[in-house]
Amino acid sequence: MTGLAPTRTEEPLLRELSVVGLGLLVVNGMIGAGIFGLPAEAARLAGDISPWIFILCALLILPVVLSFAQLASHFGNTGGPMLYAATAFGPLVGFQAGWAYYVARLTAFSANLSLLVATLGHFWPAVGSGQPRAILLFAVCAGFVAINVAGAKDAMRWLGLLTILKFLPLLLVVAFGIGHVDPAALAPVTSGIPAGSDLGAAILLVIYAYVGFESGLVPAGEARRPERDMPRALLGALVTVSLLYAAVQFVCVAVLADLAEADRPLVSVGEALLGGPGALLVMAGIAISVGGNLLGSMFSTPRVTYRLALDGQLPAWFGAVHARHRTPIWSIAFYGALGFLLALKGSFAWLAALSVVTRILLYLCCLAAIPRVRRQAGAAPGLALPGGYTIPILGALVCGGLLTQVSIEAWLVTAAFLGAGSVLYLIARGTRSTP
């Protein structure tokens, strides 16, 4: 399998994604519902300097993002992290990377789908449980499937609209609350470290607000100029998201004296600034933010099963493309169906640790792939990072530090999960080799 830019192969999917569309996928991969609840926990752990934790975590994740930008600049086909791993280490590792990414995103999709319906139930209590909940779950899934099957352009238009609407309450909170911020708080040295702070736990908590950027790398086969636009989308999204996160946290700290105890911090801030309408606006923003995350996930993740089908590691059915819209119709429909069925069962909180571990291992695998990818690329055009391998090594150290916080139970579940993926790969390989 090869995906390096000089040997880029054309796929049946249409290359319609611009740098803006790719940036929307990256932004929505990072921003879900977490930012609406994160300010309280960040303030509990870091106090008044919690806004600076968001900036610090953006700097910590920067080497990882830069390393992925370098990898993305060498590839022009669908697959993202799965393609990078397969190119460097072979098809088994590539399959495992795709398997880990797919299941982690699927469980997150299902949990967020449940959260979206629960949030809608706040406005419309009748759909909060029972058959009405199941019908709404199905309708939401079916709607996202239809949007994605209709083509990349239509999906990006909807994603752009949802992104604007999700940013609106956050930007209004910042606009109306920025006047409450003490200028002295903008200087972290003068603020000092509050007594009782747990900066290590705060960093561990906040840095996960930046993961998910890799979802924007998967659909490179539909990007107009992936080798150039993928790095730009990654870095532009990181800057945008980090500034927004920090600004929101500054306002929350300034407006709510009891921020650390708030159950719904941004809702409380919206109410404090704009009254009842402000609280409702933020609640609507939560639903829209989750919706944008779901739409981005449904766009990117089915491309993994599509890629695996192209490589002969899944049935060809997953690689089927809609005759008119040129989208991977059955991979999209399968993802939507699985997401609906899983969401019927609950929130999947027990899979959160699994999702975290698999994602960090995926990052480490891709970072380790950089030397081989660079050697295979040779004189091919690509992003050149300063300092040789210094930046990928820094990224690996960040990931390694995060893994030290993982429980033994999460390691055991992850090992079982990757073992199951190996079994599936061997079965698929045996089936292909059978005459």
C-alpha positions in Angstrom: 0.0 0.0 0.0 1.3 3.4 -0.8 -0.1 6.9 -0.3 2.9 9.1 -0.8 2.3 12.2 -2.8 4.3 11.4 -6.0 2.5 8.1 -6.5 -1.0 9.4 -5.4 -3.7 7.4 -7.0 -7.0 8.8 -8.0 -10.1 7.3 -6.2 -13.7 7.3 -7.4 -14.5 9.9 -4.7 -14.7 13.5 -5.9 -12.0 15.9 -4.8 -14.2 18.7 -3.5 -12.8 19.6 -0.1 -11.0 22.9 0.2 -8.7 24.0 3.1 -11.8 25.5 4.7 -13.7 22.2 4.6 -10.8 20.3 6.0 -10.4 22.9 8.8 -14.1 22.5 9.6 -13.6 18.8 10.0 -10.6 19.3 12.3 -12.4 22.0 14.4 -15.4 19.8 14.9 -13.2 16.8 15.7 -11.8 18.8 18.6 -14.8 20.8 19.8 -17.8 18.7 21.0 -19.8 19.2 24.2 -16.8 19.1 26.5 -16.0 22.9 26.4 -19.5 23.6 27.8 -18.7 21.6 31.0 -14.9 21.8 31.2 -14.5 25.3 32.6 -15.7 24.3 36.1 -13.4 21.3 36.5 -10.4 23.3 35.1 -11.1 26.0 37.6 -11.4 23.5 40.4 -7.9 22.1 39.6 -6.1 25.3 38.6 -8.1 28.2 40.0 -7.7 31.6 38.4 -4.8 30.5 36.2 -6.9 27.9 34.5 -7.2 30.0 31.3 -3.4 29.7 30.9 -3.7 25.9 31.2 -5.6 25.9 27.9 -2.7 27.8 26.2 -0.1 25.6 27.8 -1.9 22.4 26.6 -2.1 23.9 23.1 1.7 24.3 23.2 2.0 20.7 24.5 -0.1 19.2 21.7 1.6 21.4 19.1 4.5 19.0 18.4 2.0 16.1 17.8 -0.1 18.3 15.5 3.0 19.5 13.6 4.2 15.9 13.2 0.8 14.9 11.8 1.0 17.9 9.5 4.3 16.6 8.2 2.8 13.2 7.6 -0.2 14.6 5.9 1.9 16.6 3.5 3.3 13.3 2.0 -0.1 11.7 1.4 -2.9 12.3 -1.0 -5.2 9.3 -0.5 -8.0 8.4 1.9 -7.0 6.9 5.2 -5.1 9.4 7.4 -3.4 7.7 10.4 -4.3 4.3 9.1 -2.5 5.0 5.8 0.6 6.5 7.5 0.9 3.4 9.8 0.4 0.9 6.9 3.0 2.7 4.7 5.6 2.6 7.4 4.9 -0.7 9.1 2.8 -2.9 6.8 -0.8 -3.9 6.4 -1.3 -5.5 9.8 -0.3 -2.4 11.7 -2.3 -0.3 9.2 -5.4 -2.4 9.8 -4.9 -2.2 13.6 -4.6 1.6 13.3 -7.8 1.8 11.3 -9.6 -0.7 13.6 -8.6 1.3 16.7 -9.6 4.6 15.1 -13.0 3.3 13.8 -14.2 1.8 17.1 -13.0 4.7 19.2 -14.8 7.1 16.9 -17.9 4.9 16.7 -18.3 4.7 20.5 -17.8 8.4 20.8 -20.4 9.0 18.1 -22.9 6.8 19.9 -22.3 8.5 23.3 -22.6 12.0 21.7 -25.7 10.9 19.9 -27.2 10.0 23.2 -26.1 13.3 24.7 -27.7 15.2 21.8 -31.0 13.5 22.3 -30.8 14.1 26.1 -30.1 17.8 25.4 -33.0 18.0 23.0 -35.1 16.4 25.8 -34.4 19.4 27.9 -36.4 21.5 25.5 -38.9 18.7 24.5 -39.3 16.3 27.5 -41.5 13.8 25.5 -38.5 12.6 23.6 -36.3 11.9 26.6 -37.0 8.2 27.0 -38.8 5.2 25.6 -40.0 4.9 22.0 -40.0 8.6 21.2 -36.2 8.6 22.1 -35.6 5.7 19.8 -37.5 7.4 17.0 -35.5 10.6 17.5 -32.2 8.7 17.6 -33.1 7.0 14.3 -34.2 10.3 12.7 -31.0 12.1 13.6 -28.9 9.2 12.4 -30.9 8.9 9.1 -30.5 12.7 8.6 -26.8 12.6 9.0 -26.5 9.6 6.7 -28.6 11.4 4.0 -26.5 14.5 4.2 -23.2 12.6 3.9 -24.4 10.4 1.0 -25.6 13.5 -0.9 -21.9 14.6 -1.4 -19.0 16.3 0.2 -20.1 19.8 -0.8 -23.5 19.4 0.8 -22.0 17.9 4.0 -19.5 20.8 4.2 -22.2 23.4 3.8 -24.1 21.8 6.7 -21.0 21.5 8.7 -20.1 25.1 8.1 -23.6 26.2 9.3 -23.4 24.1 12.4 -19.9 25.4 13.1 -21.1 29.0 12.9 -24.0 28.2 15.1 -21.9 26.4 17.7 -19.4 29.3 17.8 -22.2 31.9 18.2 -23.0 31.3 21.9 -19.3 30.9 22.8 -18.5 34.2 21.0 -21.4 36.0 22.6 -20.3 34.8 26.0 -16.8 36.2 25.3 -18.1 39.5 23.8 -20.4 40.2 26.7 -18.1 38.9 29.4 -14.7 40.2 28.3 -15.3 43.5 30.1 -15.5 41.6 33.4 -12.0 40.2 33.0 -9.4 41.8 35.3 -6.4 42.9 33.1 -4.1 41.6 35.8 -5.4 38.0 35.1 -3.9 38.3 31.6 -0.4 38.1 33.1 0.1 34.6 34.5 3.3 35.5 36.4 1.5 38.1 38.5 -1.5 35.8 39.1 0.7 33.2 40.7 -0.2 29.6 41.3 -3.2 29.3 43.6 -2.8 27.3 46.8 -4.2 23.7 46.5 -3.9 23.6 42.7 -3.3 20.3 41.0 -1.7 21.5 37.8 -0.7 18.0 36.6 -4.4 16.9 36.8 -5.5 20.1 35.1 -3.1 19.6 32.2 -4.2 16.0 31.8 -7.8 17.1 31.8 -7.5 20.0 29.4 -5.2 18.4 26.9 -7.9 16.0 25.9 -9.9 19.0 24.7 -7.5 19.2 21.8 -7.5 15.5 20.6 -9.7 14.5 17.7 -7.9 16.6 15.1 -6.9 13.4 13.3 -10.4 13.0 12.0 -9.8 15.8 9.5 -6.9 13.8 7.9 -8.9 10.7 6.9 -10.7 12.1 3.8 -7.5 13.2 2.0 -8.7 11.4 -1.1 -11.5 14.0 -1.4 -9.3 17.1 -0.8 -8.3 19.3 -3.7 -4.7 19.8 -2.7 -4.2 17.5 0.4 -0.4 17.8 0.5 -0.7 21.6 1.0 -4.1 22.1 2.6 -4.0 19.4 5.3 -1.1 21.1 7.2 -2.8 24.5 6.9 -6.1 23.1 8.2 -4.5 21.4 11.2 -2.5 24.5 12.3 -5.3 27.0 11.6 -7.8 24.9 13.6 -5.4 24.5 16.6 -4.8 28.3 16.8 -8.5 29.0 16.4 -9.6 26.5 19.0 -6.9 27.3 21.6 -7.7 31.0 21.5 -11.5 30.4 21.8 -10.9 27.9 24.7 -8.7 30.4 26.6 -11.1 33.4 26.0 -14.1 31.4 27.2 -12.2 30.3 30.4 -11.1 33.9 31.1 -14.7 35.0 31.0 -16.0 32.1 33.1 -13.4 32.8 35.8 -14.3 36.5 35.9 -18.1 36.1 35.9 -18.7 33.2 38.2 -17.2 33.4 41.7 -18.2 29.8 42.4 -17.1 28.5 39.0 -15.5 25.4 40.5 -18.8 24.3 41.9 -21.0 25.0 38.9 -22.8 22.0 37.4 -23.3 23.7 34.0 -20.8 26.5 34.0 -21.4 28.0 30.6 -25.1 27.9 31.0 -24.7 29.7 34.3 -22.3 32.3 32.7 -24.8 32.8 29.9 -27.6 33.4 32.4 -25.4 35.8 34.5 -24.6 37.9 31.4 -27.8 37.7 29.4 -30.5 36.4 31.7 -32.8 33.5 30.8 -32.3 34.0 27.0 -28.5 33.6 27.5 -29.0 30.3 29.3 -31.2 29.0 26.6 -28.8 30.2 23.9 -26.0 28.2 25.6 -28.2 25.1 25.9 -28.9 25.3 22.2 -25.2 25.8 21.6 -24.5 22.5 23.4 -27.0 20.6 21.1 -25.5 22.3 18.0 -22.0 21.7 19.0 -22.7 18.0 19.5 -24.5 17.9 16.2 -21.4 19.4 14.4 -19.2 16.8 16.1 -21.5 14.0 14.9 -21.7 15.3 11.4 -17.9 15.6 11.2 -17.5 12.0 12.6 -20.0 10.6 10.1 -18.1 12.2 7.3 -14.6 11.1 8.2 -15.0 7.7 10.0 -16.8 5.7 7.2 -13.8 6.5 5.0 -11.8 4.1 7.2 -14.0 1.1 6.2 -13.9 2.4 2.6 -10.1 2.5 2.7 -9.9 -1.0 4.2 -12.2 -2.3 1.5 -10.0 -0.7 -1.2 -7.0 -2.5 0.3 -8.8 -5.9 0.4 -9.0 -6.0 4.2 -12.8 -5.8 4.3 -15.5 -7.0 1.9 -15.7 -4.9 -1.3 -19.2 -3.9 -0.3 -17.7 -1.3 2.0 -15.9 0.3 -0.9 -19.0 0.8 -3.0 -19.5 4.4 -4.2 -22.8 6.1 -5.0 -23.2 6.3 -8.8 -24.3 9.9 -8.8 -22.8 11.5 -5.6 -19.5 9.6 -5.6 -19.6 9.0 -1.9 -19.0 5.6 0.0 -22.7 5.0 0.4 -22.6 1.6 2.2 -19.7 2.6 4.6 -21.7 5.7 5.6 -25.0 3.7 6.0 -23.2 1.0 8.1 -21.7 3.6 10.4 -25.0 5.3 10.9 -26.8 2.0 11.6 -24.1 0.9 14.1 -24.2 4.3 15.8 -27.9 4.2 16.2 -27.9 0.7 17.6 -25.2 1.4 20.1 -26.8 4.7 21.2 -30.0 2.8 22.1 -28.0 1.0 24.8 -26.7 4.1 26.7 -24.0 6.7 27.1 -20.9 4.3 26.8 -19.1 6.1 29.6 -17.2 2.8 30.3 -15.5 3.1 26.9 -14.1 6.6 27.6 -10.8 5.2 28.9 -10.5 2.8 25.9 -11.1 5.6 23.5 -8.3 7.7 25.2 -5.7 4.9 25.2 -6.3 3.8 21.6 -6.1 7.3 20.4 -2.8 8.0 22.2 -1.3 4.7 20.9 -2.5 5.7 17.4 -0.6 9.0 17.8 2.6 7.2 18.9 2.3 4.8 16.0 2.1 7.7 13.5 5.0 9.6 15.2 7.1 6.4 14.9 6.2 6.2 11.2 7.7 9.6 10.4 11.3 8.4 9.7 10.2 5.6 7.3 7.8 7.8 5.6 10.4 10.5 5.1 12.9 7.9 3.7 10.3 6.5 1.3 9.3 10.0 0.2 12.9 10.8 -0.8 12.9 14.0 -2.8 9.1 14.2 -2.8 7.5 17.5 -1.8 6.4 17.7 1.8 6.4 19.8 4.9 9.9 20.0 6.4 10.0 20.5 10.2 13.0 22.3 11.7 15.3 20.4 14.0 15.2 17.0 12.3 13.3 14.6 14.5 13.2 16.9 17.5 9.5 17.8 17.1 8.2 14.2 16.7 10.3 13.2 19.7 8.7 16.0 21.8 5.3 14.8 20.6 6.1 11.2 21.6 7.2 12.5 25.1 3.9 14.2 25.5 2.0 11.1 24.5 4.1 9.0 26.8 3.4 11.3 29.7 -0.3 10.9 29.1 -0.1 7.1 29.0 1.5 7.1 32.5 -1.9 8.3 33.8 -3.8 5.4 32.3 -5.2 2.7 34.7 -4.2 -1.0 34.4 -7.9 -1.8 33.6 -7.8 0.5 30.6 -4.6 -1.2 29.4 -6.1 -4.7 29.7 -9.3 -3.7 27.9 -7.2 -2.0 25.1 -5.0 -5.1 24.8 -8.1 -7.3 24.4 -9.5 -4.9 21.9 -6.4 -4.8 19.7 -6.2 -8.6 20.0 -9.7 -8.9 18.6 -8.6 -6.7 15.8 -5.7 -9.0 15.0 -8.1 -12.0 14.9 -10.4 -10.2 12.5 -7.4 -9.3 10.3 -6.2 -12.9 10.2 -9.7 -14.2 9.4 -10.1 -11.6 6.6 -6.6 -12.5 5.2 -7.5 -16.3 5.3 -10.7 -15.6 3.5 -8.9 -13.7 0.8 -6.3 -16.4 0.3 -8.9 -19.2 0.1 -9.6 -20.1 -3.6 
